[in-house]
Amino acid sequence: MSATTASSPRASPPPLPGHDATSDEAAIAAAAAKDCVFSVRVVSVDYAMTRPVPGVDPYSTPFVAPTAPPLRRVPILRVFGATPAGQKACVHVHQVFPYFYVPYDGPNEPEQLQAYINRLGTSINQATAYSLGCRTEDVTFQHHVAAIVPVKGIPFYGFHAEYRYFLKIYI
């Protein structure tokens, strides 16, 4: 095989006839600039546990004793990428907590629902603290549940035609 016919494994495919990739990217960037304040092409996303930022992150959760110390660490999403102009960016996204859903079949009256949410959040905090080996006197000061929100949705396991109620538990 001669050097003129050898192809590089990194060579890009030939452009499609009548297709200009740079004009497509410019059109996408222009459309994005009109509709949003900031645009980043996402390369990677991760998270970090950091100290709460005053005025941005919560300092406490509703399921601990009022005299509990403030949160020491909160999750921050870090989005790495580049702007349409090619500038590198690391965007910090606050108040994004991991969550899971629990089916809820109890009463829907606001007072009873809120009382159940308070009991559930306190119980999860205490059970988690005990399982992590906290001292008995420190259990009511541990932050493990950030929030519990009632939601309505269609279960995704099996076939379901109707909505059901769930509790979305942020940890």
C-alpha positions as CSV (number, residue, x, y, z in Angstrom):
1,M,0.0,0.0,0.0
2,S,1.5,3.3,-1.0
3,A,1.7,6.4,1.3
4,T,-0.8,8.2,-1.0
5,T,-3.6,5.7,-0.5
6,A,-3.1,5.1,3.2
7,S,-5.8,6.7,5.4
8,S,-5.3,8.0,8.9
9,P,-7.5,6.5,11.6
10,R,-8.3,10.0,12.7
11,A,-9.3,11.3,9.3
12,S,-12.8,12.8,9.3
13,P,-15.3,11.5,6.8
14,P,-15.8,13.5,3.6
15,P,-18.5,16.2,3.9
16,L,-21.9,15.5,2.5
17,P,-22.6,17.1,-0.9
18,G,-24.2,20.5,-0.4
19,H,-23.7,20.4,3.3
20,D,-21.7,22.9,5.3
21,A,-21.1,21.8,8.9
22,T,-19.8,25.2,10.0
23,S,-22.9,27.0,8.8
24,D,-25.1,24.5,10.7
25,E,-23.1,25.1,13.9
26,A,-23.3,28.8,13.4
27,A,-27.1,28.6,12.9
28,I,-27.5,26.5,16.0
29,A,-25.4,28.9,18.0
30,A,-27.4,31.9,16.7
31,A,-30.7,30.3,17.5
32,A,-29.5,29.4,21.0
33,A,-28.2,32.9,21.6
34,K,-31.7,34.4,20.8
35,D,-33.6,32.1,23.1
36,C,-31.4,31.8,26.2
37,V,-29.1,33.8,28.4
38,F,-26.3,31.4,28.6
39,S,-25.5,28.3,26.5
40,V,-23.0,25.5,27.2
41,R,-22.3,22.5,25.1
42,V,-22.1,19.8,27.8
43,V,-18.9,17.7,27.8
44,S,-19.1,16.2,31.3
45,V,-21.3,16.5,34.5
46,D,-20.3,15.6,38.0
47,Y,-21.0,16.7,41.5
48,A,-19.2,17.9,44.6
49,M,-20.2,18.2,48.2
50,T,-19.4,21.8,49.3
51,R,-20.3,24.3,52.1
52,P,-23.6,26.0,51.5
53,V,-23.4,29.4,49.8
54,P,-25.4,32.1,51.7
55,G,-28.6,33.1,50.0
56,V,-28.3,30.3,47.4
57,D,-28.2,27.0,49.3
58,P,-30.4,25.8,52.2
59,Y,-28.8,26.0,55.6
60,S,-31.3,23.6,57.3
61,T,-33.9,21.0,56.6
62,P,-37.5,20.9,58.0
63,F,-37.1,17.5,59.7
64,V,-34.5,18.2,62.4
65,A,-34.7,20.0,65.7
66,P,-34.9,23.8,65.5
67,T,-31.7,24.0,67.4
68,A,-29.8,21.7,65.0
69,P,-26.6,23.1,63.6
70,P,-26.7,24.2,59.9
71,L,-25.9,21.9,57.0
72,R,-22.2,21.4,56.6
73,R,-22.2,20.2,53.0
74,V,-24.7,20.3,50.1
75,P,-24.4,18.8,46.6
76,I,-23.4,21.0,43.7
77,L,-23.7,19.9,40.1
78,R,-20.7,20.9,38.0
79,V,-21.4,21.1,34.2
80,F,-18.2,21.2,32.2
81,G,-18.3,22.3,28.5
82,A,-17.8,25.2,26.1
83,T,-19.9,28.2,25.0
84,P,-20.9,28.7,21.4
85,A,-17.9,31.1,21.1
86,G,-15.5,28.4,22.2
87,Q,-14.8,29.6,25.8
88,K,-14.4,26.8,28.3
89,A,-17.0,26.8,31.1
90,C,-17.7,25.2,34.4
91,V,-21.3,25.9,35.6
92,H,-22.2,25.3,39.2
93,V,-25.9,24.3,39.6
94,H,-27.2,24.7,43.2
95,Q,-30.2,23.2,45.0
96,V,-30.2,19.9,43.0
97,F,-30.6,17.0,45.5
98,P,-30.8,13.3,44.7
99,Y,-34.4,12.0,45.1
100,F,-36.5,8.9,45.0
101,Y,-40.3,8.2,44.9
102,V,-42.4,6.3,47.4
103,P,-46.0,5.4,46.7
104,Y,-48.5,7.3,48.9
105,D,-52.0,5.9,49.6
106,G,-52.9,8.0,52.6
107,P,-55.4,10.9,52.9
108,N,-55.1,13.9,50.6
109,E,-56.3,16.5,53.1
110,P,-53.5,19.1,53.4
111,E,-53.2,18.9,57.2
112,Q,-53.1,15.1,57.4
113,L,-50.7,14.9,54.4
114,Q,-48.3,17.5,56.0
115,A,-48.4,15.7,59.3
116,Y,-47.5,12.4,57.6
117,I,-44.7,14.1,55.6
118,N,-43.3,15.5,58.9
119,R,-43.4,12.1,60.6
120,L,-41.9,10.3,57.6
121,G,-39.0,12.8,57.2
122,T,-38.2,12.8,60.9
123,S,-38.3,9.0,61.0
124,I,-36.0,8.6,57.9
125,N,-33.6,11.1,59.5
126,Q,-33.5,9.3,62.8
127,A,-33.3,5.8,61.2
128,T,-30.4,6.9,58.9
129,A,-28.6,8.5,61.9
130,Y,-28.9,5.4,63.9
131,S,-27.7,3.2,61.1
132,L,-24.6,5.4,60.7
133,G,-23.8,5.0,64.4
134,C,-24.7,8.4,65.7
135,R,-25.0,8.9,69.4
136,T,-28.6,8.8,70.7
137,E,-28.5,12.4,71.9
138,D,-27.3,13.6,68.4
139,V,-30.0,11.8,66.3
140,T,-32.5,14.7,66.2
141,F,-29.7,17.0,64.9
142,Q,-28.8,14.9,61.8
143,H,-29.7,16.2,58.3
144,H,-30.4,13.4,55.9
145,V,-33.7,14.3,54.2
146,A,-33.7,17.7,52.5
147,A,-37.4,17.8,51.6
148,I,-40.5,15.6,50.9
149,V,-42.9,16.8,48.2
150,P,-46.2,15.1,47.2
151,V,-46.5,14.5,43.5
152,K,-48.8,12.7,41.1
153,G,-47.7,10.5,38.3
154,I,-48.1,7.2,36.4
155,P,-46.1,4.3,37.8
156,F,-43.5,3.2,35.3
157,Y,-43.4,-0.5,36.3
158,G,-46.1,-2.6,34.6
159,F,-49.1,-1.2,32.8
160,H,-51.0,1.6,34.5
161,A,-53.7,3.8,32.9
162,E,-54.3,6.2,35.9
163,Y,-52.3,8.6,38.0
164,R,-51.2,7.7,41.5
165,Y,-49.8,9.8,44.3
166,F,-46.2,9.5,45.4
167,L,-43.9,11.3,47.8
168,K,-40.7,12.6,46.2
169,I,-38.0,12.3,48.9
170,Y,-35.0,14.5,48.4
171,I,-31.9,13.4,50.3
